[in-house]
Amino acid sequence: MTATPVALYLQDKHPIRDAMTYVQYAEERGFHAVWQAESRLVREATVPMAAFAAVTDTIKVGSGVVNNWTRNPALLAATFSTLDDLAPGRILLGIGAWWDPLAKKVGIDRVKPLNAMRETVTAVRALLADETVTFDGDFVHLDGVELDYVHQERRPKEVPIYVGATGMKMMELTGEIADGVVLNYLVSPSYNERAMEHLAIGADRAGRSVDDVDRPQLIVCSLANDREEALDAARLLITQYLGQQPHIMKASGVPQELLDEIGSVLTWPATAEQVEAASKLVPDDIVQMLAAAGTADECREKVAEYVASGCTCPILYPLGPDVRAMIDAFAPAAG
C-alpha cells in the first residue's frame, strides 16, 4: 500500500471539530486527500470542507459527493471557486446524481440523469475556467454568466471535477467528460472490473485512455483489535445501505432475496432500532464482500483487492472505535 496514495472519508459520525483533528493527523501521516460526504439530509459538505482546508496545508479536500440537482451550476462553481480561494490547488469537486427516495421527497424529479450530469459538468468546468458562459440546455440555462471577480485576481481555478458514478451508463459518461470518478463504497471488487470496462468505453469516446481518469474509491474500513466488533460495526452501515440504496447493493451481487427481506424491515429514514434488527439478517460473508472489516492486516488485504481491480486511491471511511489507529494502519509516511 505504500506506493498507492490514500485518503480519508468523513460523513457525520464525528463532530466537525473532532473531524478537523483527524484530517490534520491524516495530513501529518501522509494522506493524499480527505473527502466529505453529503449523502443524507444531515451534514452539508462544503462547510466542513472549508474547516478542513483552513487547518491544513497540503492535503487535498474533496466533496464526496454533492448532487447536481439542488445547486444551480453558477452557484456550484462560485462555491468551489471560493473554496479554492481558501486552499488554492487543493480542492476537488465530486458531483453525484443523488438518489431516491430522498430526491423525490424534496421535490426533485431525477429525469434524464445522464443529460443533467453532462450539462452540469460542462457548465461548471467552463465557469471555473474563467469563461463567460451562455448555455441553453434541458437543465442548465445560463445567459452570459461568469464568475465576476471584482476584488480578487481573475484566474482559472484548478478544481478537478469527479463524478460519483454507480451505474454503467453514468460510468461511461464519467470516462468521457470528467477528470475522475469517485467509485462507490459497499461494492465488491468484481464490480470494479465492470466499472473499469465502462470507464474505458467513455474515455475512448473522448480520445483518451482510462488511465487518464483518476479513480479514487470510497471503502468502508472497520478496523478493530476485536474482529467481531469490527464486523458488527460494518454490518450496521451495510444494513442501512441495503435498505436505502438497493440498486448499489444489487450491482455488487447481493442476493435479491436479502434485499427484499431487509426492505420489509426498514422504512426511510430508518430508525436505529430498525437498522439494529435488520442487521441480524446480514451474514458475515456479505459484510466481508462489501467492506474492509476486521484486523489491520485483514483491512489492508481487502483494500489491496480494490486497488488491484482499478482503484487509484482508497478513500477510507473509518467505522472502528479509533480513527487514528486506522490512519496509522494505512499511513504511507512515517510520522
N, C-alpha and C positions, 0 to 999 in steps of 0.2 A: 504493500500500500504506500510505501514512502515515495514512489515516483508519481503517484496519482494525486492531484490536488483534492482537497476535501473541504466540505462546507458544513455549516450548522444550520438547522431549520428550527424556527420557533413559531409556535401558534399562540395560544392564550393560556397555556398551562401555568406559566410562571409570571409573577408580577413584572411589569415592564422594567422597574429598577433592578430587579434580580437578573432579568434577561440582559440588561446592559452590561452587567459584570461578567456574565457568561460570554458575551461577544468580545469583551476586552480580553478575557482569558483565552478564547479561541484564537484571537489575533496574536497574542503572545506565543501561543503554541504552534503558530504557522499555518492556521486555517486560511484558505483562499477566500471564502465568502461566507456571509450569513444571509439567509432568505427568510423573510417574514411572511407568514400565511395571511390570507384574507379569504377564508372559505365560508364560515358560518357568519351570522349576524352577531358577532361578539367582539372582534378586535379588527379594526381597520388597519391596513398595512402601512400607510405612509407616515403616520405619526411615530410608531416605534422605529421605522427605518431612519427617520431623522434623528431620533435619540441615539441609535446605534452609530450612525455616521458621526455624530457630534463628539463621541467619546473614544473614537478610534482614529487611526492614521493611515492604515494600509489595506485593511480588509475590505473587500467589495460588499456592497449591500444591495440586495435584490428583493423584489416583490414576488412572492411565490404562492398564488398569483392574484393580481387584481383582475376584475372582469371587464369586458369590453362593452357592457350594456348600460351601466349606471353612471359612467363619467363621459361627458362629451369629449371627443378626441382633442379638442383645443385645450380643455381643462386638464386632460390627462397629460398632454405634452407640457403644459405650464407647470404642473405639479412635479414632473420628473426633471424638468429644467431647473426648478427651484432646489430639488434635492441635489442636483449636480452642482449648483452654486455652493452648497454646503460641503460636498465631498467630490470635487472635480475628478472625473475619470473613474469613480468608484461605484457608480450607480448602475444597476441592472433592472430593466423594466420587463417583468414577467406578466403576461396577459393570458387569461383563460376565458373560455366560453361560458363559464358558470354552470349551474346545474338546477334541475327541478327535483323536488317541488319548490325549492326556495325562490327561484326566479318568478314562477307563476304567482306565488303568494305575495310578492311585492309588485305585481302588475307587469312583469316583463314577459313578452311572448318571444321566445328564442327561435324565431323563424329564420331560415337560411343562415345558420350559424357560420358556415364557411365564408359566404359572401360578406357577412358582417365583420368577421375577423380580418379578411383581406383588406376591406376598406379602412378599418381602424388602424391596422399596422401601416398601411400606405400613407395615410394622412398624418399620423403621429410621427413617423420617421421623417417626413418632409418638414414638418414644423420644427422638430428638434434639429434638423439640418439648417435652420435659419432661412427656410424658403417661405415665400408668400404663396399660400395655398388656396386655390379655387377647386372645389370638388363637389360634384353633384351625383351622388350615388344613391343606392337604395336606402342606406342607413346614415351615411355621412354627408352633410351639407355644409360646406364652408365657402364663403364668398370673400376672397381676397384677405384671408386671415393669416396673420403672422404672430410670432411671439414678440410683442412690441416693446423691446427693451428701451428704456429711457435713461436710467441711472446706472447702468452697468455696461460692461463690454458686450458688444454684439458678436457672438461667435456660435458656430455649430456646437451642439452639446454631444459629447461622446457617450451616449446611453444606448448600449446594445439592447435589442428587443428580442425577447424569448417568448415563445408561445407554449402555454401549458396544454399540451395535446394528449388526448387519450385514444379517441377513435382513429382508425387508419386513414380516413379521408382528411381529417384535420392534421394528421401526421404528414401526409403528402403536401398539404398546403404549407405547413411549417418548413419542410425541407425546401420549398420553393421561395418563401418570402422572408423568413426570419433569420436572425443571427444565430439563434439557438432554440432548442426545445427544452422545456422543463419536463422531463419524464416523470410520470406519476409514481406515487408510492402505493403499497399494498397491491403490487402486481408481481407476477413471477418472472424470473429471469428469462423463461421461454417467451413471455410476452415481449421482452426487449428485442428478441431476434426478429419477430414480425415487425416491430416498430422500425427497426433499422432498415428493413427492406422497403418500407413505405416512405421513410425519410429519403432514401436514395432515389426513389421514383420522383419525388418532388424536387430534390436537388438537381436531378438530371434535366428537368424542365427549365431550370434557371441557368443551365450550362455550368454547373459546379458539381463537386463531389460531396458525398455525405460527410466526409472528413472536414468539409468547410462549415459544417453545422455543429456548434457546441452542444453537448448532450448531458448536462448535469441531471441528476436524478434524485428525487425525494426517496429516502429509505427510512422506514421505521427501524429504530435501533433501541431495543430494550435490553440493556446490559445490567447485570447484577451478579453478585457472587452466588446467590441462590438462584439456580436455574429455573425452578418452578415460579419463583417470584417474577423473574424476567418474562417468562412465557405468559403468565397471567396478566401482566401489565399490557403486553401487546395484544392479548386476546380481547381485552375490553375495547381497545381502539378499533381492532378489526371488526368486532361485532357491530360497533356503531356504523362503520362504513358498509358492512354487508347490508344493513338496513337502509342507509341514506343513499348510497351510490352503487346499487347492484350491477349497473352496467359495467363499472370498472371491475368489480369482482368477477363477473361472468367472463370478461375478456381475459382474465388470468386463469380461468379453468376451474373456478369454484362451482361445484355441482348446483344445478338449478333447484334441486330438492332442498338443499340447505338454505339457499336464498329465500325460497318460499316460506320455509319454516321460520327463519329469522324475521321476515317481513310480517308474519302473522303476530309476532310478539311486540315488535317496535312500532310506535307511532312516530310522527315527526312534528316538532322536535321530540326526540326520545328522552325519557326521564332516566336518571341514573339507575333507578330501581329496574327499569325495563332492560337497560343495557346489561346490568349485572345478571338478570335472569336469563336473557338470551345468550350471554357469553357461555353458559354451561352447555350450549348446543354445539359450540365450535371446537372441534378436536385439535390436538397438538399439531397434526400434520398440516392442517390448513394454516395455522399460525406460522409454522416454520417455512411454509411455501411462500408466504407473503411478506415476511418481516425478518430482520436480523435480530434474533432473540436468544438470550442465553448468556453464557460466559463471554469474556472479552475475545477469546480465541474463536468461539462459535460465531460471534458477531462479525469479526474480521473475515472469517471464511465465507460467510453469506454475502457480505458486501463485495468481496472479490468476485463472486459469481455475477453480480450486476455489472461490474467493471468489465469482466470478460465478455459479457453479452452486449456491450456498446456504451455503457455509461462512462462519461469522461470525467465526472466529478461527483462523488457521492455527497448528497445533501442529507445529513444525518439528523433525524428527529429523535431527540433523547426522551425516552419514556421511563428509563430506570430512575432509581432514587437519587443518583449522584451524577449530575450533568458534567461536572469536571472530570469524573472518572471516565466517562465516555469520550470526552475531548482528549484526555491523556491516551486512551487506548488507540486513537486514530491520529494522534499528532504527528505530522511529518517533521516538526522541528524539535529540538531537544531543549526546550525551555528557554 
